[in-house]
Amino acid sequence: MNIKKFDILFIINTNSEKKMENESQPQIKGKFTTCKLVKREDLTHDLIKFWLEPEESFNFKPGQYCTIGTGGIERPYSIVSSPDEKNIELFIEVVPPPDGNLTPLLHELSVGAEMTLRPRGKGIFVIQPQFKNHIFVGTVTGVVPYVSMLRKFLNDTNWPEPEKMENVKREDYQFHVLEGASYSDEFGYDDELTQLSKEHDFIHFYPSVSRPDEAKNSDWKGAKGRINNLVEDYITKLGINPKETCIYACGHPQMIEDVEKRFSDTDFTFLEERFWKDDD
């Protein structure tokens, strides 16, 4: 199996702008610009959507992340929006202290607040254009890079670049989004993905809840179980050629490790991006 991985190595500097505050105030160093929070939506007590207006032009590829900060603390977040959109859209899980440092600060921000923004997107968790079949596996906020990729694909007929597609034609692409969550209200983009799957026969959406018997999921009519336990059967039923397929996994590390293990002795290509529960 062809495995591609990357982990985000991020350094927080703890120097203050003023020497007298050296021990108490962290300072963001290096090149950065700013962005303004122009819209926010609270889905649950710990899941929020942000729309950011960058002060300067911000370039990124679908699937990449941006690095934002406030209070002297920075963290990387995968981008929901397509590069063609005016604002940077984020879907963030709020992790309370002591594990979470930045997300509690972000949760308190109001529209109009200013944040730091590193000048461009980064990351290698991007579309692999040489494959026909794209299996997108994610948990909660792990669906974010897939939404960005699908929006770009639908809005730009010249993407991906034809020269990178080898012998694959754009019209041969098939996208399968498999998203897992504990509760149905954690699906931040289920309406959009469901609608896209209805409008396009090459887009398929398969959400599943892992706690179907709890009261919060009493109205759930979809798949049940952890998404990593369902992905093998789902792919088997497709009957697709492993050599023409890339399996992407984004979100909880245990989910990613399990999916990778299930396909380790196959001809599927595997690409991962991990989100940690704490944001340290």
C-alpha positions, 0 to 999 in steps of 0.5 A: 500500500502506498501511504502518505503521511504528514504531521503538523509541527507547530512552535509557539513562542513565549516571548512577550512584546514587552520585556516586563511581561516576558513570563506571562504573555506569549508572542507570535513571531515571524511573518503574519498578516491579519483577518477579521471575523465577519460571521460565525455560527454556533452549531453546538456548545463545542462546534462553531463555524467561522468566516474570516476576511483576510486583510491581504490576498490569501492563497491555498489549495483545497485540503490545505490549512490556515494558521490563525491566532489570538492572545499570542497563541496560534493553531492550524485549521483546515479550510472549508471554503474553496480558494475561489471564495472571498472569505476563509471558512472554518469548522472548529471544535472547541476544546475546553481548558486545560487541554484546549488553549486557543479554541476557548479564546476563539469561542469568545470572539464576536463578529468584528474581532481581529486575528493573526493569519499566516500569509498562505495555506500549507499542507499536503493533504490535497486531491490526488488527481491520478485516481478515479475513485476518491474515498473521503473518510472523516470524523466531524470536523475531519470532513472539512478538507473534502468540502473544500475539494468538492466545492473547487471541483464543481466551481472550476472545470480546469481543476485538477490540472489536466497535466496532473491527471495522467490517464484519468479523465475528469468525467471519470471521477467518483467522490465518496464522503464517509463521515462519522460522528457521535451525534447527528447534530455534529454533522456540520455539512450534511445538508450541503453534502446531501444536496450535492449527492442528489444533484451529481451522480459522481458525489456520494454521502454516507454519514453514520452515528456511533451512538444510535441508541442515545436520546439525541439520536432518536430521529436518526434514520441513517447508518449506525456505527463507527465509520472506520468499522463501516468503510471496508464493507462500503468499499467492497460493495463498490467493486472498484479497482484498488489501483484506481482508488485513493482512500483519504482519512482525516480526523481522529487519530484512532479512526485513521490508524484503524482505516490504515490498518484495514487497507495496509495489505492492499493496492489502495493508496492511503493519505492521512491528516490527523486532528488531535482532541487537544489543540496543544 
